[in-house]
Each structure stands twice: as C-alpha cells, then as structure tokens.
C-alpha cells in the first residue's frame, strides 16, 4: 500500500512540474 501511495505521489509531483514547465514555456503576447 505504501509503495502504491509513493508511486502516486511521485507521478503527481512529476505532473505538476511538467505542467508548470509547459506553462512557463508558453509564449506570452
């Protein structure tokens, strides 16, 4: 159970980081 929670937590953090990077790389104008 703890392993599953750890995996979900890591995937969630990666998703948030990826979304943040994609948002920051968007051209503003």
Phi and psi restraints in degrees (value plus and minus 20) as a CYANA .aco file:
   2 UNK   PHI     -83.1   -43.1
   2 UNK   PSI     -57.0   -17.0
   3 UNK   PHI     -84.0   -44.0
   3 UNK   PSI     -62.2   -22.2
   4 UNK   PHI     -82.4   -42.4
   4 UNK   PSI     -63.5   -23.5
   5 UNK   PHI     -82.9   -42.9
   5 UNK   PSI     -61.0   -21.0
   6 UNK   PHI     -82.7   -42.7
   6 UNK   PSI     -64.8   -24.8
   7 UNK   PHI     -82.8   -42.8
   7 UNK   PSI     -65.2   -25.2
   8 UNK   PHI     -82.4   -42.4
   8 UNK   PSI     -61.4   -21.4
   9 UNK   PHI     -82.9   -42.9
   9 UNK   PSI     -64.2   -24.2
  10 UNK   PHI     -84.0   -44.0
  10 UNK   PSI     -64.0   -24.0
  11 UNK   PHI     -83.0   -43.0
  11 UNK   PSI     -58.7   -18.7
  12 UNK   PHI     -83.6   -43.6
  12 UNK   PSI     -64.9   -24.9
  13 UNK   PHI     -83.9   -43.9
  13 UNK   PSI     -61.4   -21.4
  14 UNK   PHI     -83.1   -43.1
  14 UNK   PSI     -60.3   -20.3
  15 UNK   PHI     -83.6   -43.6
  15 UNK   PSI     -63.7   -23.7
  16 UNK   PHI     -83.5   -43.5
  16 UNK   PSI     -64.3   -24.3
  17 UNK   PHI     -82.6   -42.6
  17 UNK   PSI     -64.7   -24.7
  18 UNK   PHI     -82.3   -42.3
  18 UNK   PSI     -62.2   -22.2
  19 UNK   PHI     -84.7   -44.7
  19 UNK   PSI     -60.6   -20.6
  20 UNK   PHI     -84.2   -44.2
  20 UNK   PSI     -65.5   -25.5
  21 UNK   PHI     -82.8   -42.8
  21 UNK   PSI     -64.5   -24.5
  22 UNK   PHI     -81.9   -41.9
  22 UNK   PSI     -60.2   -20.2
  23 UNK   PHI     -86.1   -46.1
  23 UNK   PSI     -62.6   -22.6
  24 UNK   PHI     -87.4   -47.4
  24 UNK   PSI     -49.5    -9.5
  25 UNK   PHI    -103.1   -63.1
  25 UNK   PSI     -28.5    11.5
  26 UNK   PHI     -86.5   -46.5
  26 UNK   PSI     115.6   155.6
  27 UNK   PHI     -89.9   -49.9
  27 UNK   PSI     115.2   155.2
  28 UNK   PHI    -127.8   -87.8
  28 UNK   PSI     118.4   158.4
